[in-house]
Amino acid sequence: MYAQIIDDSRGQTIVSASTLDPQLKEEAKNRKKREAAQLVGSLVAQRAREKGIARVTLDRAGYKYFGRVQALAEAARKAGLEF
């Protein structure tokens, strides 16, 4: 599972997080997929806040707002991101 915050005007990734991120890899390995998605959502929100980003647009890339996508989004909101 991964998430990125991208500046579309420049086509540049500002922050990203994934279950393969060294900061999450061990913790996410032994969790269910939804729980791992929550970790990714929290981390990407934390990194965004550190860069001064508070508001983003959620692009689900065609995935339904359900399961892991929903878990990631709700964790990011809880960590301070506005969608």
Sequence and secondary structure as in RCSB ss.txt:
>XXXX:A:sequence
MYAQIIDDSRGQTIVSASTLDPQLKEEAKNRKKREAAQLVGSLVAQRAREKGIARVTLDRAGYKYFGRVQALAEA
ARKAGLEF
>XXXX:A:secstr
 EEEEEETTTTEEEEEEETTSTTTHHHHHTS HHHHHHHHHHHHHHHHHHTT  B     TT  SSHHHHHHHHH
HHHTT B 
